[in-house]
Amino acid sequence: MSTPHPEAPLLDADGLPLEVRHPGDEVLLAFTRAVRASGVPVTSDRSHGFLLAASLLDAGDREGVRLAGRATLCAGPDDLERHDEVFDAWFDPRGELPRQRDRAASNAPQVSQLPEKEPEAGEGSASDDDVIRAAASEVEILRHRDVATLEPLERARLEAMFASLPCRVPRRRTARHRAWHRGQVDASRTLRESLRRMGEPGRIAWRRRSSRPRRVVLLLDVSGSMSGYADALLRLAHRYVGATPPGASYGVEAFTVGTRLTRITRALASHRDPKKAIEAAGEVVPDWSGGTRLGESLQAFTDRWGAAGLARGAVVVICSDGWERGEVDVLEEQVARLSRYAHRVVWVNPHRGKAGYEPVQRGVQAVLPHVDDFLAGHSLATYAELVEVVARA
């Protein structure tokens, strides 16, 4: 393997020095810094995972080190190309390291803008209908844009559009009945009405099965690979939590999953302003943009909350891209267990709606047989579809 580029003293993602236990670790850790500088969100735990994987695959094998980096340092499919570019340049003295680039801007689709020019003489000014149609077209384009690729101004407009999502909790039928103007004949009420009339025939009473709201549970992945969608998912959760009347026996529960499980329902319900609610949630979540241990997080939820009744008969929505760093068998087991408790399990993957997507991740392949709906979750339009699926559950 060629001699890599010289590098400064090694620091982790927080700027603290990392311990070097073997001579080759310094080279490999410096490589992780170069990968992070190119735009890949490499955290300290991913760096240590890369060292462990490289030692198991033989650090002297160039292809083995490449595979170890792809498996541990990359947070999603978009990072693989950047990793390979840095790898080829880092371990080849003739190569040149790629410059750092904005991940969101590089992947953003190009949207044509309406021409801005003054009408020429004789053409006349644009009518109000044309202006309205142009504005509606821009709004429709923004609804279908990937939220991870938006510019700050577009993101601000989209945040205001979240208020239009009709977040309704589903309803379930109960064993009790209530009076209604049609349906089944209520024999008891009909008989009592006849007795009040001294046996004379009276008005026939009707009844129907009553219903009550069904609980909704949101499990939001806030790992590094989902960092571009975390803000939108929290806004969606805030809309659902706000749809629950105060003091209701049912409700919407929200949790974050990453390297651990965190309940954020109270934080989201503490403020009506979405921005303040998200800031409050950020104060209680300790694992923002970290690793992904979905299996262990779901097991913690099922053991503490799900089996105790929170997930029983509920609609459970899991928002994650399925990049699992832990054991895939544990993830499959916990989703299968959750599906037995819940009324319906909905899996939302932000990559599901992108062109050419295939569920090749082991985590996604493991859970697909146990979920009822597999939806996209990368734009406001897909969130509107999710809201409809949950309301009809």
N, C-alpha and C positions, 0 to 999 in steps of 0.2 A: 504494500500500500504506500502511496507517495506521501511525502512529508506535507502536512497541511500548512495553511497560512499561520503566521504567529498571531497570538491572541493575548489580550490583557488578562489580569487575574480574574478567576472565575467567580461569577455571582449568580444567584438564583433569580427567579422572576421578581422577587421583592427587593433585589439589590444587595442581598446578604451573601457573604462568601460561602461557597460550597466546599465540603470536605473532599479531598482527593485521597483515596485509599490505595490506588494502584497507579503506576506511571502512565498507563494508557488512558486512564480516566480523564486526565487533563485535556487530552486531544478530543475525546468524545464530548465532554461537557462544553468545550469551546465551540464544537460543531453545533450543539443545541442552541447556543447563544446566536450563532449566525442564522440558524433556521428561524428563531424568534424575530431577529432583526429584519428578515425578509417578509414578515407579515403573518407568519403562522403563530397562533396563540399557544406557545410552549410554556407550561407552568413548571414549577419546581418538581412536583410529583411526577410529571411526564418525563422530566430529565432523569430522575432516579430510575424510573421504569425502563428508560432507554438503556441505561448502564447495565441494569440487570439482564435485559434481553440480549444485549451485545455480548455479555460474558457467557451466557448460555449457548449462544450461537457461534462463539469463537470470534473475538474482536479482531483477529488477524485476517478474517475472511471478508473481503470487500463487499460481496453480495449479501453476506449474512448481516453485516452492519447496516446495509441499505434496507433490508427487510425489517430489521429491528426498529429503525427509525420510522419507517412507514407505519408500523403497527402501533407504536407508542407515542410518537411526537405529533402525528397528524390528528386533528380534531374532526375532520370530515373529508369527503371526496375532493373538495376544492383545494385542500392543502397538499395532496399527493404530488401534484406537478411542481409546486414551489419547493417541496422537500427534495425532489430529485434534482432540480436545477442547482440548489445549494450544495447537495451531496457531490455532484459531478465537479463543481467548481472548487469545493473545499478540499477534496482529496486529489485534485489534479493541479499541480503548480502552474500549469499554463492557463487554467481557467480563471474567470473573473466572476466574483460574487455578484449575483443580481441585486439591483437596488431595491430598497424597501418600497412597497407600494400599498395603496389603500385597498384592502380586500373587498370592501363594499363597492368602491368606485370601479374596480377592475371587472367585477362580475355584473355590473348594472347593465341591463339592456338599454339600447339606445332608442329613445322615443322621439319621434319627429314632433317639432313644435309648430304651432300655427304661425304663418308669416305675419310679421308686424310691419305694416307699411301704410302710408297714408293713401287714401283713394285718389286716383288720378282725376283730372278734370273731366267731367262728363259722366263719371261712373257713379257718383253719388255715395253717400255714407252707408255703412252696413246697417241693416235693419235690426230691430230688437230681437227678432226671431233668430237671426244668424248669431248674434251674441250669446243668446241663451243656449243654442245648440252647441256652440264652441265650448262654453263653460261646462255643459253637461258631458261633452266628449272628454274633456280633461279630467273631470271627476271619475268617469268610468274607467279611463286609463289608469288613474291612480288606484282605484279599487282593485285592479288586477296586478299591480306592481308587487314585486317581492319586497317585503318590509325591511329585509336586511340590506337592500341595495339603495335605499332612499337617501336623498340629500336632506340636510337639516330643515330646509323650508318645506319640502314635500312631507317629511315626517311630522312636522307641526300641523300641516293640513290634514294628514291622515288621523292624527290623534283627535282632532275635532270631529272627524267622521265616525269615530268609535261610538259616539253617543247615539248614533242612529241604529245600532244593532239591537234588535228586539230580543233580549235575553230572557226567555221564559222558561220556567222550570216545568218539566212534564208532570202529568197527573196520573194517578192510579185509582182503580175502582176499589171500593171497600165493601165489606159484608153488610153494612147498614144501608137502610133505604130512607128516602125522604119524599115528601109530598111533591107531586108533579101534575101537570095538566094532561099527561098521557103516559102510557107505559103499561105496567101491570096493575091489575085491580087490587086495591088495598082492602082486603076483606074485613079486617078489624075496624077500620074507620067507617067503612060502609055500613057495617052492622050497628055500630054505635049511633050513627046518624039515623038509622031506621028505628032504633029503640027510643031515641028522643022524640020521634014522630008517632010513638005508640004503635009501632008495627007497620006503619004506612011506608010504602016505598019512598026513598029519598034519592038525593044525588049520589052517583057512584064516585067513590074516591079512587085516585090513581097514585101510584108511587113508582120510583125508579131507584136504581143503585146510586149511592152518592160516591163522590170521589174526593181525593185529597192530594196535595202536591207530593211528588216523589223527590227524594233527596238527590242532589248532584254533587259529585266529588271530583275535583280537579287536581291532577298530579302533574306539575309543570317541571320539565327538565331545565335546569339553569346551569348546565355544565358548559365548558368552553366551546363545544361544537354548536351549542344552541344560543350563544351569547347575542347573536344578531336578532333573535326572535323573542328574547326574554321580556323586553319591554312591552311588546304587543300582547304577549300571552298574559302578562300581569294586568294589563288594561282590560283584557277580556274577562279575567277572573274578578276584577273589581266591579265590572258591570254585572256579573252574576251575583256576587255577594250583595251588591246594592239592590238587587231585585227581590231580596228576601225581606218580608215585612218584619219590623221590630217585634221581638217576643214570640215569633212563630215557633212551633214545635219542630218543624222541618227546617231545612235550610240548605245552603251551598257551602261546602267545605273546600278550602284550597290549601295545597301543600306544595312545597318545592322538593325536588329530588335531584341529587347529584352524587356527592360522596356520602351524604346523610339526608335524613328526612326532617323537614321543618314545617310546622303548621303556621300559616300566615293569614288565617281567616280573620283574626282579631285586628291585625295590622291593616288589612285592606278595608275592614269595616270602620276603622277609626276616623277616616276622613272621607268626605264626599268628593273632594277634589282628587282626580286620579293621580296627579303628580305627587301630591303630599302622601297619598296612600301608598304609592310605589316606593317613595323614600322611607316610609315607616316599615314597609316589608323588607327593604334592603338592610335595615338595621338589625333585623332578627335572623337573617339568612347568612350563615357563616361560610358558605362554600360557593360563592358566585364564581362562574367561569373556571371551575375546577375540573376534576376528573368526573367520570361517569361510572357509578356502581348501581345500576338500576335494580338488579336483582336483590341486593342487600337492602336498598331503600324500600322497595315494594314489600320485602319480607318484614321490615320494621313497621310499615303501615298496616299490613294485614294482621300481624301479631298484636299490635297495640290498639288499632282503631277498627280495622275491617271486621275481624272475627267478633269484636265486642258489639257490633251492630251498626257501625257507621256506613259500611258498604253493603249491608244486607238489603236487597231490593232496590239499591240505588243505581244511578247511571254514573259509571266511573269513566272519566275522560283522562287519558294518558297522553301528554304532549311531549314527544321525544323523537329524535332521529334514529334511535336504536343502536348507537355506537356504545357498546358495552365493554368495559375494561375488566369486569369481573367474570365469573363463570356463567356461561350462557345457559347451562342446565339450571342454575338457580333462578335465572330470569324466567325461563319457560315454566318452571314449577310454580313460581309465585303468580304469574299471570293466569295459569290454569286454575290455581287455587282461588284467585280473585274472581274469575269468571263464574265459579260455583256460588259465590256469595252475592254477586251483583246481579241486577236485572239485565244490564247491558254494559259491555265494555267497548269503548270507542278509543281507537289509537289514532292520534293525529301526528303526521310526519311532515315537516316543512319541505322535504325533498320530493314528496309524493306527487306534487303538481308540476314539477319541472320536466321539461322535454327530455325524453330518453331515460327517465328514471327506471331502475329495476331494483327490487328489494333483495339486494345481494348481501347486505349486512347479516351476520349470523344472528344478531339479536332480533332483527325484524323477522327473519325466517323462522325463528323459534317461537315467536308469539303470534304469528298470523293465524295458526289453527285455533287459537283460543280467544280471538277478538271478534266482535260482531260487526264492526265497521272500521275500515281503514281509509282515513281521509287525508287530504292535503291540508296544510296549515301554514302557508307562506304569504298570504295576501288577505286583504279585508274581505274580498269576495269568498275566499275559502272559509274564513271565520263565520261569515253569514250562513254558508252551507252547514257548518258545524252547529250553529245555533238552531237551525231548522231540524237537524237530525236529533239533537238532544230534546227539543220540544215535542217531537213525535214519538219518542221512546216509550 
